[in-house]
Amino acid sequence: MEPVLNVRNLVVEYRTPRGVVRAVDGVSFTVPKGKIVGLVGESGCGKTTVARSITGVLHPSARIAAGEMIFKGRDLIKSPTEHWLDMRWREISFVPQSAMNSLDPVYRIGTQIEEVLVERGGKSRVEARKRAADLFDMVGLNPGRLDEYPHQFSGGMRQRVAIALALALNPSLVIADEPVTALDVIVQRQILDVIRELQRKLSLSMILVTHDISVVAYLTDKVVVMYAGRIVEHGPTVDVLERPRHPYMMGLNNAFPDLEGETHDLVPIDGSPPDLASPPPGCRFQPRCPFALERCGTEDISTLTDGDGAAVACHRSGEADDLRVRAREAATWMPV
């Protein structure tokens, strides 16, 4: 079955006072139909830029410099602006990180949903009102509150409204950018349950952008791990989380608690991501990697795919079983 989206060698650059910064550098991944793909990595790794590139909504200083984004058989990058505009909401929708910033505070919630349905979906006012009520019911909100304003809703309820808006026109792909980051943990679980239930019920194809490994483990079918603008590992979520083959992913696992496994101290990855205005040669994780070889600092490596659809960009991926054992030891990550 053809994927809903196939991103190939995507390059996105920003113009800055210091020169051109390549925030996304040769990123490739697919979104299978009816699956959730997690884009995970530290802040500034390029995951949100990838997500916004797919919708065609980038900062004026940014441009897509190379690559392909094949959506339902058509390259979005080569499509005219009119196609991008027509595609939003109808084919590709977006759930923002902060729902309060995406809702107009002076308009009733129902009016905002109905506007999308009328202006973008071509529905009559009567049809739009009925669809808005159905959407509220779908995300667990009382349709009787459609005439209330955003400030009358809690943060979790506003996030449910944002999800309802994203699903209004039955899109083929939903992109959610840190949809639960601003919420407390109990409400986070509720929103994640709503997303998972709707994804299964509607067979949605989704991209979930997050820095939270626990969210990836709970919700996604496949995970794409980014570091400094590049993909370092991707594959089925269970495989990547339980048997990571890239040292960066091994380090991320150490930095998050395992509620079902043995108790252990959380161990951070020492150092910071590189400055993308002047990235280091070779592997970009090399300055922070406890397993780096001399060649890692000079020889670049592309993401290598194996037979099960997983991929890793590491010279030592063949030693992953041994490296995972060493990576569990806190002393491995301590600066020398």
N, C-alpha and C positions, 0 to 999 in steps of 0.2 A: 504494500500500500504506500502510495506517495505521501511524504510528509506534508503537513499544512504549510510549513515554512522551512526553507533551506537557506541558511546564511553561509556564504562562502567567501573566505578571505576578506572580510570586512575591515576597512581602514577608515578611521574617523580622526580628523585633525582639528585642532583649535589654534586660531591666531592669537598670540599673546604678545605683550611688550618684550618678552624675552625670546620671541621667535615662534616657530610652529611647534606645537606639542602634539604628538601622536598618541591620543588617549586610548584608541582602540587599534590594535596592530595585528591584522591577519586573523581575525576571529572567524571560526567556522563551527556550526552546529545545526542540528535539525530539531524541529518540533513535530513529533508524530501526532497523528489525528487522535483526539480523545485522551491525550496524556498531558501531565503537568511537568514542565521542565524548570528546574531551579537554576538561576544564575547567582552564584555565591562568590564572595570575596570581600576583602577589606574595603573600607571607604576609599574612594578614589581609584579603584582598580579598573573602572570603565564599564561596569555592568549597567548602570543607568543610562549611560551614553548609548550602549547597544540597544537598550529598550526604546529609547526615544528615536533612535535612527529608524527603527522598524515602523514607527508611526509617522515619521517625517517631521517631527517636531524637535528641532535642535536649536541651540542658542545661535544668534546671528554670527557669532565668531567661529562657529563650527561648520565643517563641510565633510561630506562623505567623499573620500579621496579615491577609493578603489573598492572592488568587491561586487558581490551579487547578493540580492535578497529575493529569492524566488518564493513568492506567495501565491499558492494555488495556480502554479504554472506560469506566472508572470513576474518579471524582474522589476521590483519596486523602484530600484535606483534609476532605471532607464525610463520609468513611467513619467508622463507629464504631470505638472502640478495639479491639474484638474482631477487626475485619477487619485492622487494622494488625498485630496480634499473629499472626494466622493467615497473613498474607502473608509475614512474614519467614522467610528460609531457603527456603520453598517457592516463592515468586514473585520476591522481591528479596533478594539476598544481598550480603554486604559483606566485602571483603578489607581489613583494617586496615593501617596504616602499620607498626606494630611487632607482628610475629607473636608474639614472646615474651610480650607483655602480653595477648594474646588466648588463649593456651593456659594451662591450669591446670598448674602445675609438679608437682603431687602425683599427677596421673592419667596413665596411659599414653596415648600418642597414639591408639592404636586404640580405647581406651575412649571417648575424647572424640568421635571421629568416629561411633562406633556409637551413642552417646547421641543425637546429632542425628538419625540415621537412624531410631532406635526411637521417640523422643519426638515428633519433628516429622514424620517420614516414615511412621510406622506400620508399620515393617518388624519382622520377627522378629529375634532375636539372630543366628540363622544367616544370614539374608539380609543383615543389617547387616554382619556380619563379611566376607562375600563382597564386598559393595559397597565396604567400606573398602579391601580389597585391590585392587579394580579402580581405585579412585580414586588410591591410591598409585602404581600402575603408570602411570596416566594422566598424572600430574605428574612422572614420572621418579624415583620413590622405590622402594626395595626393599620389597615387602610383608612381608618377613621382619622388618622393623624396627617393625612396628605395636605390639609390646609394649614398646617403649622409651619413655623419658620425654623431655619437651621439651629438657631440658638436655643430652641426648645427641646432639642434632641441631645442626648449624651454623646460622648465621643464614639462609643461603639455603635450606637444607632446611626450616627452620621456615616460611619464606615459602611454600614449595611446599605444606606442610601446610595453611596458611591458604587457599590457592587450592583445595585438595582439599575442605576444609570448605565453601567457598563454592559449589562445584559439586555437593555431595552430593545435593541434591534436585532437580537439573535446573531451576534457576530461569530465569525469562524475562529477568531483568535482573541483571547483576552490577555492583556499584559498587566500584571499587578506589581507595582513598585513599592516595596516595603509596606504592605497594606496594614500591618499590625504593630509597627515599631512604636508609634506614639500612644499605644494603649496599655493598660495594666494587664498583668499576665492572665487573669481570669477572663477578661474580655477578649484578649488575644485568642484564647482557646475557643471561645464562642464564635469568633469571626472565622477562624481556620476551619471549624466544623461546618459553618455555612458554606465556605468556599468548596470544601471537599464534597459535601452533599450535592451542591449544585453542579459541580464538575461531573460527578458520577451520573446524576439524573439527566443532565443535558448533553453528556459526552463532549464537554468543552475541551478545546485545546488551549493550554495556558502557558505563559512564561511568568514565573514568580521570581522577582528580584529581591534578594535579601542578603544580609550578612550573618543571619542567625542559623547555625547548623541544625538546631532543634526544629526549626520550622521546616527546613529542607527534609529532615528525616520523617517528619510527621505527614507531609503533604505531597511530596514530589515523587514522580516515577523515574526521573532521570535528572542528573545534576551536572552542571557545567561550572568548573572551578576556574575563576579568573585571578590573575595576579599581574599588576603593572601593565594592564592593557592587553594581555595575552591569555589564552587558555592554557592551563598547565595540566589539567586532567578532566576527563568527562566520561560518563558511563551510567549504567543503572545505579540508582541511588544507594541501594543496599550494598552493592559491590564497592562503590567509591567510599562510603562511610565505614564499612567494616574491614575492607582490605585496600586501603589507599596505596597507591604506588608512587605518588609524588611526595617528596619531603614536606612541601608546603601544606598539603592536605593532612599529612601525619601530624604536623604541628598544630593545625586547626583543631583536630580531634582532641589533642592534649589540653587545649584552652577552654573546652566546654565540658561540663559535668555529665557523667553517664549515670542516670538515675537507676538503671537496671544492672549495671556492672559493678565491679569492685570499686570501693572508695579510693580516690587518689587525689593528690594535690594538683590544682590547675597550674599548668606551666605555660607562660606566654612565649611567643616567638620573639627573641631579642632583636632590636633594631627597628627600622622603618622601611616602608616601600621606597624604591628609588625615585629620584626626580625624573619625570618623563621628558623634561626639556633636554636632559642629557643622560639617557639611560645607560647602564653599564653594558659592556660587551658580553657576549655569551648568554648564559642563563641569567635572567633578571633576579631570580631568587638566590643566586650564588652568594652574595655578600652576607646573607642571613642563614644560609644552609649549613648545618653541622656535618653534612655528608659530602660537601663539595669537593671535587677533584680539581686538579690544575686546569684540565681541559674545560671545565664548566665555566671558567672565567674568560675563555677565549672563543670556544666553539659554540655557536648557536645551535639550537635543535628545534625542529618543528614537532608538532604534536603527532605522535606515532599511533596508528590505529591497529588493534589486533583483531582476531577473528570474532570476538563476542561483541563488537561494537564499542568497546571501551577504548580510551586513548590516554596517553600520558606523554608529557614532554620532559624527559629526564634521561640523562646518560646512564643512570644506574637503575633504571626501572626493572631490569632483570634480577636485581638483588633485593627487590622490594620486601620479600618475606623476612630477610635478615634485618633490613633497615627498620621495619616496623617494630621489631623486638627492641632494638636500640632506641628507637624514637619514644618508647614508653618510659624511658628512664629520664628523670628530670635533669640529671647531670649532663645529658647529651645536649640540652638546649642552653646550658649556662655559658655566658661569655667567658672566653679564655683570658 
